[in-house]
């Protein structure tokens, strides 16, 4: 029976790279095999192509890599847009001068590729959340070709989650444009920030969440999320990786996973069930490469899973999958969580 190796990663934060001892400990507890190392790119104005690598970016990344290797982990390297000192999400970056932007971003990516080569980092992420520039495949493909001249590792690009709804026909056109973007065909694997909206309910059951991945009930969209993700894989014959998967400790997190405050009401069970449903739906798929947990670096964040029921669910997901036989074992583990055998008291 064949073995499929899964990537279980965790996202480091660009403004906390001076100390990664906590995420390294959390990686051990969650049984991760990789960390996502950001190179902070300071972006003072989201409407401008102006950008600069943080003065300590490479120094911090090099120090982090020493500790990551000592812990027996691998790494992604990722130039990460730090828009208005972190006051805005990377998705807000919408530069007016596209050509100037690609010139500047390309220089940073080439520097990152050289650093990754020197450090033996096997994967480079060339974009995260830069959604306004995705419709320029020729420029992205040219950049990928330049990077491959000096870097032999894997290259990926992280696209954003999407939705389709029969109430909004334009959403299907947007999805088809994403699906047909030739940029994805030049990658080694396709990454997605997987904040897909699942249901309209607070605290749905794990089964409802599993069903919603197959047919979202959010706003009655009936979006076949799994089918569409698989279609992206089939279109370009590339594995799929969820570059961010995260749920907060609040009621309604399944409705708006991208929101840190979907409601004021705490619900640790919903956070746990969202992770459990995700693993049940995707982890056994042969075309699914793995996922990176957001986030494991900031205890004050509502996304933090440590010390909560979600921690045990994440830790239980294996990094080696033997055919489809493991699903029965994981189902048994998750059923034991449901009965309370492993459940931790939320903090």
N, C-alpha and C positions, 0 to 999 in steps of 0.2 A: 504494500500500500504506500503510495507516494506521500512525501512530507512537504508541506508548504510552510515556509517561514514567514511569519508576520512581523511587521515593524510595530512596536509599541513605544511611542515616543512621548515626550513632554516638552512644552514650550517654555523657554527661558524668556525673561523680560528685558528689553533693551536698556532700561534705566536701572537695573539691578545686577548688572554683569560684574560688578566689583566683588560680589559674594554669591557663589552658587552652592554653598554648602547645604542649604535647605532643600533645593530641588534635587541635589544628588541623593540626599537621604530619602526624599519622597520617591525618587526613581527606584531605589532599592525596595521600598515598601510596596510599590505598585508593580514591581517586577517588570520595569521598562528595560528596553535594550538600546535606547538611543535618546539623545536630547537635541533639540532644535536651537542652535546657537545664532543669535542675531548680531548683525553688524549695524549699529545705530547710524542711520542716515538722517541728519537734521534737515527738516523742511520748514523754513520760517513762514512761508506763505503758500497755502494750498492752491492758489491760482497761478503760481509761478513755477518755472522750471528750475529755479534756484534750489540747490541742495549741496550738502557737504557731509563727508564722513565725520563722525564724532572723533575728536583728537585721540581718544583712548580706545577706539573701537577695536583695532587689531591687537593692541596690547591686552585688552580684556579678553578677547577671543582666544588668544594664544595661552593665557593663563588658565582660562576655562578648559581648554583642550587638554592641558596637562592633567587636570583633575578628572576630567571625563575619561581619559584613557586609563588612569590609575583605577578608576571604578569599573573598568572592563566594558565601557559603553562605546557605541559609535555615535556619530553626530551628523546632522545637517548643518550647512552654513547658509545664512540668509541675510542679504542686505535688507534692512527693515526700515520703512519710512516712519520717522518720528516727527509727526506733523504738529507744528506749533508746540514744541516741547511736550508732546504727548497729550495735548489738550484736545486734539481732534483725532478721529480714527483715520487709519491709512486710506480708507475708502473715500475720504473727503478730498484727496489729492486730485485736482483737475487742472493741470497746467495749460496755459493758453498756447504756448509755443511747443508743439509736439516734437518738431525736429530738434530743437535745443534740448528738450527733455531726454530724448533717446540718446543724444550725444553724451550728456552728463551721466545718465543712468548706466549707459554702456561702459563708460570709463570705470565706474564704481564696481560693476559686475566683473569686469576683467581683472581689477585689483583683487576682488574677492576670489575669483577663480585661481589666480596665482597663489594667494594665501592658502586656499583649500588644497592645491597641489603640494605646496611646501609642507603643510601640516598632515597630509594623508587623509583628508576628509573626503569621503566617497560620494557625497551628494551636495549639489548646489541648488538653492532655491532662488530663481531669478526674479520672482515677483510675488508679492503677498498683498492682495486687496487693492491693487492699483487698477481699479475697474474701468476708469475712463480711458485707459490706454489699450485695453484688450482688443478693440476693433482695428488695430494696426498690425496685422500678422506679418507683413513684409519686414517691418522694422524689427519685430521680435525674432523672426527667423534669421535675419542677418546677424543679430546679436548672438544667437545660439551658435551659428556657424563660426563666428569670431572666437567665442569661448572654447569651442571644441578644438581649436588650433593649439591651445596651450593647456587644456584640462581634459583628462581622460575619465573623470568620474561621471556620475549620473547627473542629469540636469532635469529639474522639474519647474513647473510654474503653477502657482496656486490661484485658481479661479474661485469666484464666489458662488454661494448657493443661489438658487433661482426658484421661481414658482411658475406654474402654468395654471390657468383657470379658464373655464368655458365662459365665464362672465367677462373676461378680458382677452379677446382674440389676439391682441398685440403681444401678450405674454408668450404665445406659441411661436410667433415670429422671432421674438428675442431668444427663445430656447433653440430654435433651429439655427439661428446665426451662431450661437455659442457652439452647438453641436458640430457645425460645419467649418469652424475656424481652423485653418491649416496649421496654425501655431501648435496645436496639440499633437499633431503628427510628428513634430520634430523633437518631442520630449522623450525621456526614458520612461517616465510615468506621469500621470496627470494628478495633480493635487486639487482638493476642494476644501474650502472653509465650509463645513457642513452644518450650518445653522438653519436647516430646513424646518419650516413650521409644520407641526403635526396635527393638532386638534384644536378645537375651540374651548376645551374644558380645562379646569384646574383639577389636578390630581386624577387623571385617567388611569385605568388599570394598565399593567404591563402589556396585556394582550391588546388593548385598544391602541397602545403606542406601536406595537408591532404591526398591527393592521394599518395604522396611519402611515407608516413608512411605505407600505405597498399602495395605499390609496388615501392620501391626506384628506382629513375632514375639515381642515382649517378653512373657514369661509366657504365651505361646501365646494372646494376646488376640485376634489377628486384627482389630485395630482399623483400619478404613479411614480413616486420618487425613485424607488429601487430600480424600476424598469428604465427610467431616464438615465440614471447613473450608469447602469449597465450598457445602455445604448451609446453613451459617450465612450466607454471602453471598446465596444464593438466597432464603432465608427473608425477608430484610429488604432485598434489592436494594442492598446497600452493599458497596463495595470492602473487601478484607481487607488489613490491614497487620500484619506481625510486629514488634511494638514492642520485642522483644528476641529475638535469635538469638545463641546463644553455645555454644561447645564448648571444653573445657579440653584441655590438652596431655597428658592421661593416658589410659591404656588404659581402655576401658569408658565413655568420655564419651557415646557414643551410647545406652548403656543408661540413664544417669542424667544427662542434660544439665544438670539443675538443681543437680547436686552439683559443688562445686569439687574434691573429692577422691574420684572414683569408684574409684580404686586408687592405689597408690604408684608404679606403673610408668609411665614416660614413653612417650608414643606420639604423635609429631607427625604421623605419617601418618594416624592415625585422626581427629585434629582437622581436617586438611586434607580428608579424604574426606567428613566430615560436612558441611562447608560446601559442597563440590562437589555432593553429592547434593541438598542443600537448593536450591541454585541451579538445578540441572537439573530438579527437580520443579516448582518454583513460579514461577520468574522469567518464563517465557513465558505464564503464565496471564493472560488479559485482565482478570480480576476481582481480580488480586493487585497491590496498590498498591506494595509494596516491603517493606523491612525495615531495622531498626536493629541494628547490630553491638554486642554486649556482650562485652568492653568495650575501649575504646581509650584509657583515661585512666590506667591503673595498670600499669606494666610488671611489677611483682612478682606480678600476678594470673595464675593458670593459664589464665584465659580470654583473655589477651592474645594476639592473632594476629600481631603485628608481628615481623618477622625470622624467621618460621616459614613452612613451605609454605602454610599457610592464607592468608597475606597476598596472595600472587599470585592465588589463586582469587577472593578477595573483590574485588581490584582489577580483575579481568577482567570482572566482571559489568557490562554496559552500563546506562546510565541512560536510554537511548532504545532501545526495542524496536520493530522494524519488522515488524509482523505476526508470523508464526511463522518467518520466514526466518532470524532471528538465532540460532535454536537450533542450526542446523548449524554456524555460526561459533563459538559458545561451546563446542559439543561438540568441535570441532577444537582449540580452545585448551586445553580440559581434557585432551584426549588428549595434547597436547604436554607439559602438566604431568606427566601420568602417565609419559611417556617420559623426563622429567627435563630437558627443554629449558629450563624456567623455574624449576626447583625451587631453592629457597634452602636453605642449610644452617641447620638449627635452632640456636638459641642457648640 
